[in-house]
Amino acid sequence: MTRTAVVVGIGERASGWATRFLAAGFDVTVDDRTVADRVAAMWPAAERLGLFPGATPDRLAVGITAESITDADIVQVVGNAPTPAGARLVATDITAHAHEPIHLLPLVELAGSADDEALEVLYRSIGMVPCMPDVPAAERRPLAEAIVELAGDDPDAIIAVMRALRPSGRGAGAALAHHEAVRLAGGAPQRWTPGDDVPAPLTLYRAQVEPDWVDYNGHMTEAAYLTAAGWASDALFRYIGDDEEYREAGHSFYTVETHIVYLLEMDLHEPLAIDTQLLGVDAKRVHLVHVLRHGVTAAVVATCEQMLVHVETSAGRSAPILPDVAAALAAIADPHASLPVPAQVGAVMRMPPARNAATAPH
C-alpha cells in the first residue's frame, strides 16, 4: 500500500524530512522547488544509509493541494509555516522535533500531544526513534547531538559512526539496527509459495559499497565481501520462510564453512548485485554460492561459497530443516541444478608447484 507525506515549509529541515520520507518509500509532496533541489543533494547519503522498498526521488512532487493534504498519512510542518486544515495527522517542529541532518539522524522528540501514539508508530515504521518527553537527555543525546559532535557535518562520517556503534546494541547502534530491521523486513523478497516460478539464479540483494566497507587501499575491504554475502543469505532465508517467527521458534541456519575468491576491486559507492545459486541441499545442510557482480557492468567481482547447517538453537545442535522451508529449498534446487557451476566452487587453496630452473624460459 502506498504511503504519502506532505512537507510544508522550506529550507534544510523541510528538505531533510522530505528525503527521510522518500527514502522510506513514501510519495512526498512539497510546496517549493528549492526543497526538491536540496533533496537531490541529500539523496546519495540516504541511499547509503539504506532505502526502503520502492524508494526513489522520482516520487517527489512539487505543489501542495487540498487533496494532497487530506490524502496524506502525515503532514510534516516545518518552521513557521502555517498548519493546513483537513489533515489526518499533523506534526510540527514543536510536537515532533527531529535533529539535523534529519534524513540521517534517528531521533525525533515528541512533545506529549494527543497525536503522540500515532506519530510514534509512523516514525518507528520509517526507522526513526521517537522519544517521549520523559526520556532522559542522557538517552536522547547519543541519538543526535553526540553523533554530530563526533562526525561533524560529513554524511559519510555520520553513517560510519552509527555503523561502528551497531554491535554495541545501544544508542545510535540500536537505532541503526532498528532501521535495518524495518527496512529489510519491508524489502524482503516475496516469500516462496508452492507453484511459484523460481528464478535461476536468484538475485535477492543489491547494495552500494558503504564508507565503512572501504579500507586504507581505497577499495572494498576483504571482510566487506562477506558482509554483503551475509545480507544476501539473509534475503534467501526470508525467501524460503526463515524469518523472525521461524527463528523465535528456535530454528535457524548457521554457516559452517566459507570460501571467498576475490576477482575485482570495488570502490566507494559503486553498485553491487548478488546472484545466489543453490548447489545442493539435504535434510540438514545447504550448499550455495553467492556471485557478487558490479551492479552496472555485471562483471563478477567475487564469489562466496558457503555450507550452512540447520540448527535447533535452544539445544545448540543440528536438526532437520522444517517441512515448509525444506519444500522451498527443494523448489529452488530443481531449476538451479541446470545452472553452470562457477569455476571457483570447490577450489583448493595451495601454493603453485615450484618451477624447474632448468626448464624455465629464459
C-alpha positions, 0 to 999 in steps of 0.5 A: 500500500502506498504511503504519502507525506506532505512537507510544508515549509522550506529550507534544510529541515523541510528538505531533510524530512522530505528525503527521510520520507522518500527514502522510506518509500513514501510519495512526498509532496512539497510546496517549493522547488528549492526543497526538491533541489536540496533533496537531490543533494541529500539523496546519495547519503540516504541511499547509503544509509539504506532505502526502503522498498520502492524508494526513489526521488522520482516520487517527489512532487512539487505543489501542495493541494487540498487533496494532497493534504487530506490524502496524506498519512502525515503532514510534516510542518516545518518552521513557521509555516502555517498548519493546513486544515483537513489533515489526518495527522499533523506534526510540527517542529514543536510536537515532533522535533527531529535533529539535523541532518534529519534524513540521517539522524534517528531521533525525533522528540515528541512533545506529549500531544494527543497525536503522540501514539500515532506519530510514534508508530509512523516514525518507528515504521520509517526507522526513526526513534521517537522519544517521549518527553520523559526520556532522559537527555542522557538517552536522547543525546547519543541519538543526535547531538553526540553523533554530530559532535563526533562526525561533524557535518560529513554524511559519510562520517555520520553513517560510519559512526552509527555503523561502528556503534551497531554491535554495541546494541545501544544508542545510535547502534540500536537505532541503526539496527532498528532501521535495518530491521524495518527496512529489510523486513519491508524489502524482503523478497516475496516469500516462496509459495508452492507453484511459484516460478523460481528464478535461476539464479536468484538475485535477492540483494543489491547494495552500494559499497558503504564508507565503512566497507572501504579500507586504507587501499581505497577499495572494498575491504576483504571482510566487506565481501562477506558482509554483503554475502551475509545480507544476501543469505539473509534475503534467501532465508526470508525467501524460503520462510526463515524469518523472525517467527521461524527463528523465535521458534528456535530454528535457524541456519548457521554457516559452517564453512566459507570460501571467498575468491576475490576477482575485482576491486570495488570502490566507494559507492559503486553498485553491487548485485548478488546472484545466489545459486543453490548447489545442493541441499539435504535434510540438514545442510545447504550448499550455495554460492553467492556471485557478487557482480558490479551492479552496472557492468555485471562483471563478477567481482567475487564469489562466496561459497558457503555450507550452512547447517540447520540448527535447533538453537535452544539445544545448540545442535543440528536438526532437520530443516522444517517441512515448509522451508525444506519444500522451498529449498527443494523448489529452488534446487530443481531449476538451479541444478541446470545452472553452470557451476562457477569455476571457483566452487570447490577450489583448493587453496595451495601454493603453485608447484615450484618451477624447474630452473632448468626448464624455465624460459629464459 
